Each structure stands twice: as C-alpha cells, then as structure tokens.
C-alpha cells in the first residue's frame, strides 16, 4: 500500500471533512452530476485538494465539458496520482491527490483541447482560491 506525505486515521478525516467530502475523498464516492459548486465555476484562481490543501489545478486548465462535473485539461505536474480503476465493469483511470491519496475523480482521453485530456473532478474533493 502506498505511503502518502499526509496520512491520518479515518476518525481524524471524519472530523476534518464534511460528510460529503469524506464520502468522496476517503471512500471514493461520486457526487451527482450538475450538483457540485465548481461545475459551472470559471473564476481565475487555483484549485486545491479539500483534504490536505495541495494545489492541483489552475483555472486556465478548466473548461466546460457538459459532463456535469468540473473538468480540467491538465493537472499541475506531480500533484495527481493515476491508478487503474476496474470498478463497475469498466476500465478507467482514477485520479488521486499525490499528497494525501484523496479520490478526486477520473481522467479520460476525450478532452477537446490540445492535451486531449478531461480530468473529471468532484467539487467535494477540491477548494478554490482567487
């Protein structure tokens, strides 16, 4: 099992995070599409892991994908970990915060920009700063 820079017991994560953040970040949950506060959010700034505060995405990488979740075409290098996910009868690439192992969402190779990537991220897993 991989060791992360920030590791906490489940009880401490539960105290720190909201119920929804805990379900998404620590239990690999998914928020309902079109419900997250950052889905249609396009202010200039930076997006951070809601679990540990690590900077993950810049607003320049965010775009409207129509998928119902915040979408980015790239992550800040070295800040996201990629893990093969074979749940629900599919093969996908799960994205995790490389600092604390928090579940962010998945990345797909169907993005409309020059990167060809679509990082599909749960709003509950990130925070925004201008």
C-alpha positions in Angstrom: 0.0 0.0 0.0 1.4 3.4 -1.0 2.5 5.8 1.7 1.5 9.5 1.3 3.1 12.6 2.8 -0.2 13.2 4.7 -1.8 10.2 6.4 -4.4 10.3 9.1 -6.7 7.8 10.8 -10.2 7.7 9.4 -11.6 9.3 12.6 -9.4 12.4 12.0 -10.5 12.7 8.4 -14.1 12.5 9.5 -13.6 15.3 12.0 -11.8 17.5 9.4 -14.1 16.9 6.3 -17.8 17.4 5.7 -19.8 14.2 5.3 -19.8 14.6 1.5 -16.1 15.4 1.3 -15.3 12.3 3.4 -17.5 10.1 1.2 -15.8 11.4 -2.0 -12.2 11.9 -0.9 -11.8 8.9 1.5 -14.4 6.4 0.3 -14.1 7.1 -3.5 -17.6 8.4 -3.8 -19.0 10.4 -6.7 -21.3 13.4 -6.3 -24.4 13.6 -8.5 -23.8 15.3 -11.9 -24.6 19.0 -12.2 -24.7 19.4 -8.4 -21.2 20.4 -7.4 -20.4 24.0 -6.6 -17.4 24.2 -9.1 -19.1 22.6 -12.1 -20.0 25.9 -13.7 -17.4 28.0 -11.9 -14.9 29.9 -14.1 -13.2 32.5 -11.9 -9.5 33.0 -12.2 -7.6 31.2 -9.4 -6.3 27.9 -8.2 -8.0 24.6 -7.1 -6.7 22.7 -4.1 -7.3 19.3 -2.5 -10.1 19.7 0.0 -8.3 17.1 2.2 -4.8 18.4 2.5 -4.7 21.8 0.7 -2.3 20.7 -2.0 -2.5 22.8 -5.2 -3.8 20.6 -8.0 -5.2 22.6 -10.9 -5.0 26.2 -12.3 -8.2 27.9 -13.6 -6.6 28.2 -17.1 -7.0 24.4 -17.3 -10.7 24.4 -16.5 -13.3 24.1 -19.3 -17.0 23.4 -19.8 -17.3 19.8 -20.8 -21.0 19.3 -20.4 -20.4 16.1 -18.3 -21.8 17.6 -15.1 -18.5 17.7 -13.1 -15.7 20.3 -13.1 -13.4 19.5 -16.0 -9.7 20.4 -16.4 -7.4 19.6 -19.4 -4.3 19.2 -17.2 -3.2 18.9 -13.6 -0.2 20.6 -12.0 2.7 18.2 -12.7 3.4 15.8 -10.0 0.4 16.7 -7.9 -2.0 14.0 -9.2 -1.5 10.2 -9.0 -3.0 7.9 -11.7 -4.4 4.5 -10.7 -6.2 1.9 -12.9 -9.8 1.6 -11.8 -11.7 -1.6 -12.8 -14.9 -1.0 -10.8 -18.4 -1.1 -12.3 -17.3 -3.3 -15.2 -15.2 -0.5 -16.8 -11.5 0.3 -17.1 -10.9 3.9 -16.2 -8.0 6.0 -14.7 -8.7 7.2 -11.2 -7.0 10.4 -10.1 -5.9 10.9 -6.6 -4.2 13.7 -4.7 -0.5 12.6 -4.7 0.0 14.2 -1.3 -2.8 12.6 0.7 -4.3 9.9 -1.6 -7.7 11.6 -1.6 -10.0 10.5 -4.5 -10.6 13.4 -6.9 -12.4 11.7 -9.8 -11.2 10.2 -13.1 -9.3 11.3 -16.2 -10.4 10.5 -19.8 -8.7 10.8 -23.2 -11.6 12.6 -24.8 -10.9 16.2 -23.9 -11.5 18.9 -26.6 -8.2 20.9 -26.0 -4.7 20.2 -27.3 -4.0 17.9 -24.3 -6.8 15.6 -25.3 -7.4 15.1 -21.5 -10.6 15.6 -19.5 -10.0 15.5 -15.7 -13.5 14.9 -14.4 -13.3 16.1 -10.8 -15.8 16.0 -7.9 -16.4 19.5 -6.5 -16.4 18.0 -3.0 -12.8 17.0 -3.4 -11.5 20.5 -4.2 -11.4 24.0 -2.8 -10.9 27.2 -4.8 -8.8 30.4 -4.1 -8.8 33.5 -6.2 
